[in-house]
């Protein structure tokens, strides 16, 4: 409990923490912590002055217990708090993350977005989570389904971050979230995928994902003049779309994505046929989502189970597991960061064993596509 101090006037004053506010430099820019690279907040204190020490301390204690103060944020809505949190993080978070946060602000947890922070309680958060878990996913119009548990958890993560930033005293960890539901994918075999994409303008990106485990943003960042050297592809840049504009990030999302991959001869052959795209290996005149849809359309037209472009990395991981590739080489090839994805390995391992693993994987994929090596072109 805070202790009162006697003032020169004879009155007693007790100061107690009220809330935190964004801290600004004299020029109006946000202060950034040089160690954490996060925006800095300053603590604001409320003062209670009375004629007696006991009365002053009582007023301060009542304030702390009932949370009456928080003068800087009690009348702010949850929507306002999240907006300020996003705005204060736009120099730290990636443009893609900021875009996703703004989408969440617009679409998620709408039942509590306009509630004042002073009226927000753990019970209201619990009720809102229950409602949000039932919210229909707009992607499934014919067969309505609720949004995924992962989506709900990500949305609530943003709410928690905003509430913690304003330090209003709500224990968000006491709010139970829907359990993560493992997704069981019905994967198509590599030889069928080869047959479907062969000869189309989707073949090269699909093989780079299924064979070498590159994401589409990584594939779009591959430049023949910078990323390819001595028979290897090194992912240095990624290209993302934010509000229909392309942005080049000079490093992948995770440091483990900075990985070199030996280029199999057939993939090198396909790369050599991409002069129409200039220095890139894929068509950069269309968006990432459009490139992804090209692949999905080919699958859907074939009458096979629905499959996304990103699922090609699942195929890659499944093939490596089937071939008994050592775990650390699987993780390195896939660029996975931690054990939640691939039982984590953090050391660089580019040795004779890794080369042998590459040989096994390349031999497998080459054997599955021998009948597709005639290079006939299909309609895209």
N, C-alpha and C positions, 0 to 999 in steps of 0.2 A: 504494500500500500504506500502511496506517495505521502510524504510528510510536508506539512505546511511550513512556510518560512515567513518570518515577521518582516514587514515592510517598514521603511523609515516613517511612514505615516502612522504606524501603530497597528494597522490592519494586518490580517494574515492571508497569505495566498498559497494555494495548492495547485500545482500543474499536473495534469494527467494526459496521457497519450490519447489523441482523438482519431487521427487517420493519417494516411500517407498521400502525398501529392507528387505529381511529376516534378522533377527538379530541372530548372532551366539555367543556362548560362546568361550572362549579361546581354549577349547579342540575340537572345531569344531562341537559341538552339537547345535541344535537349542535352543534358549531361549524360555521358556514357562512361560506365565503369571500365577503365582500361584493362582490368584483369578478366572480367566476365563478358565484356562486350555487350552488356545489357544496359537498358536505360536505368537511370538512377531515380530513386524516389526520396523525398524528404519527409521526415516525421513532423506532424503538426500537433501541438499540444493545446489543450483547453485550460484556461485559468479560472480559478474560483476564489474570489476574495470575500472575506467576511470579517466581522469585528473580533471573532474569537478563533483560536486555532482549531478547536473541536468542530465548529460549524463549517469552517472552510474545508476540512478534511472530509466531513460528512457529505458535503455537496459533491466533492470530487469522487468519493466512493460510489455515491448514487449514480453519478454520470457513467462511471466505468461499468457498473453492474447492469444498468438498463440500456446502455449504448445510445443514450439520448443525444450525445454529441455528434461526432462524425459530420460536423457542419459542412465539410467539403463534399460529401457524397450521399447524405441520407435522402435527399430529394431526387437523386439521379436514378434513372431507370436502369434495369439490367441491360437494355439495348444501348443506352448511352455509355455504360461502363465498358461493354465489349467494344463499342466503336472507339472509345478513347484508348483502350488497350491495343487494338489493331493499329491505330494511328501512331501510337508511341513505339510500335515495334517494326514499322515499315522499313527502317534502315538496317534491321538485324535479321528479320526473317526473309526467306526467299519470296520472290514475286508470286510464285505458284502457291505458296502457303498462304500469303495474304489474300490471293484470289479465292482460295478455298474457304478461308475464314469469313470473307464477305458473303459468300454463298450460304454458309451456315447461319450467319446473322440474319439473312433474308428469309430462310426457309425453315430453320429448326427451332424447336422449343418456343413457338409463337405464343403459347398460352401464358408464359411468364415474362416475355421480353419487355413488356411495358409496365411491369410492377416496379415500384420504387425499392431501392435496396433496403430501406428501413423496414419495409414490410415483407421482405423475403426471408423465408425460414427453411430449415432443413426439411420439414414436412412438405412444404410447397414444392421444393426441389424433387422430393421423392415422387410426389403425385405427377409432376411434369415429366419425369423420366418414364413413368408408367404410361402416360399418354403418348409420349414421343415414340416409345417402342412399338406402338400400334399404328403409327403414321404410315399411310400407303406410300410405296415406292412408285414414283411417277413413270419409271421405266417399264413397269409391268401393267400395261393398260388392259390387255386381253385377260390375263390371269393375275388379278391384283394380289400383291404380296406386301407385307410391311417392310420398312427399311431394315437393314441388317443390324445386328448387335454391334458390329464394328463401327458402323456409322454413328449410332447413338453414343458409344463410348468416346469417339472422336469429338462429337459435338459437345458433350459434357466436359471434355478436357478443356475446351476453349472457355466455357463458362467458369470452370474452376480457376483457370489462369487469371481471368479478369477479376473474379471475386478476391482472389489472393492478392492481386496487385493493389486493390483498394483496402485490403486488410479490414473487412467489416465484421470479422468474427464468426463467419459461418463455416462449420466443419464439413466441407464437401466430401471428405473421406467417409463420412457416415452415411452417404447416399449410396444405396446398393444399385449397381448397374447390371444390365443383362449380361449373362455369361457369354463368353466368346463361343460361337458355334463353328466348329471346324467344317470347312467347305470340302466336300468330296467331289472332285471333278472327274468327269468321264472323258479322259484324254483320248485323242485320236493317235494312231500309231504313226511313227515318222514316215514309213513308206507310203502311206495314204496321203499324208500332207505333201510329200514330195510330188506325188502324182497330180495333186490338185493345183499346186502353185507353179509347177514347172512350165517355163515358157511365158509366164505372165510378168507384169511389172511389179508383182508382189514377191517374186521368187527370192531375190537377193535379201531384202529385209527379213523375210520369213526365215531364211537359212541362217542369217546372222543371229537371229534370236534363238532358233531351235538348236543350232549346232554350236554356236559360240556363247550363247546365253546373254546376249546384249539386249538391253531395253530399247524401246523405240526412240526415246530421247537421246540415248547414247549413239544409236545408229545414225540419227540425223546429225550428230556432231562429228561424224567421221569425215575427215578431209584427206583426199589422196596425197596432198602435198605435205600434210603435217602429222596425220595420224598413222600413216603406213610407212614402215621402214624395215628393211632387211627381212621381209617376209612375215612381219608381225603387225598387228593392229594394236595401238595403245590408245585407250580411251582417255582423252585429256579434257575435251569439252563436251557439253551436252546442250541440246537445243530444246527449249520448251516454248509452249504457246500460252500467253497470258492475255486474255481479252482480245483474242484474234491477232495478237502481235507476237512475232518471234523474238526470243531473248536467248543469247548465248551465255551459258554459265561456264566459267573457266575451269571449273572442277566439278566432278560428279557429286551427288548428294552425300555419299559416304566415301571416305578415303580408300576403302577396300575396293571401290569401283575403278580405281586407277590401276588397271591390270592389263598386261600385254597378252595377246592371244595369237598363236601361230595361225597363219592363213592357209586353210586347205586349198589345194590346187583348183578345185571346181569353183570355190567361192572367189578365188583370185580371177578365174576366167570371167565370172559374172561382173566383178568389179571393173575389169578391163572393157566391158561393154557399156559402161555408164557415162560415156563422153557427153551425152545430151544433158547431163545434170551438172556439167562444169566440174568443179573441184569436189563436189559432194558425191556420195554413192547412191543417194535416193533423191526423189523429186522434192525440192524444197519450196516449190510454188504452191503446195497444198499443205493443209494443217496436219498435225500429228493425229488428230482424231479421224481425219479423212483417210490417211494412210492405214490406220488401224481398221477402219470400216471396209476398205478394199479386201483385206484378208478375211474378215468376218463374212462378207458377202459371198466370197468363193466357197467357204465352208457351208454356209446356209444353202446355197444353190445346189450343192452336192447331196443334200438331204441327210447330212451327218449331224450329230449332236452339236449344239451351239458351242462355239469356241472363240475366245477373244485372242487378239494378238499377244497379249501378255501371257496367255496360257502356254505359249510356245516355250517360255522359260520353265514352266512346270514339266513340259515334255523333256526338256534338256536335263533337269534335275532327276527325273524318273529314269532316264536312260543311263545316266552316270551311276545311279544306285543299282540298276539292273546289271551293269557291267562291273560292279564291285570296285569302282574307282575309289582310292583312299579318300577318306572324309576331308582331309585338309586340301586336297587338290580339287575336290568338288566345290568346296567353299571358295577357293581362290578363283576358279574359272567362273563361278556365278557371281562373284563380287559381293557375297552376303556378309553382313556386318557382325551378327551375333548369333548365339545359339537358339534364339527364338525362330530363326529362319533356317539355319543350317548348322546348328551346334557349334558355332563360333570358333574361328581360328584367327589369330591376329598377326601372325608372322608371315613374312614374304617367303614363299617356297617355290623357287623356279630352278629346279634341279633335274638330275637325270630321271628321277622318279616321276616328276611332273611331265617330262618329255615322253616317257613311256605311257603315261596316262593319256596324253594328247594322241599318241599313236593308236591306242585302243579305241578312243572315241572317234577319231577320224576314220579308222578302218570300218567301224560299225556303220556310220552314216554313209560312207562311200559304197559299202556293200548293199545298202538299202536303196540306193538310187542308180545302180548300174544301168537299169533299163531306161532311165530318164536322161542319159548322158548324150543323146543325139542332138540336143539343142534346138528342137523344133519349137516354134513360138505359137502359143495359144493366144486367143483374144483375152485381153485383161478383163 
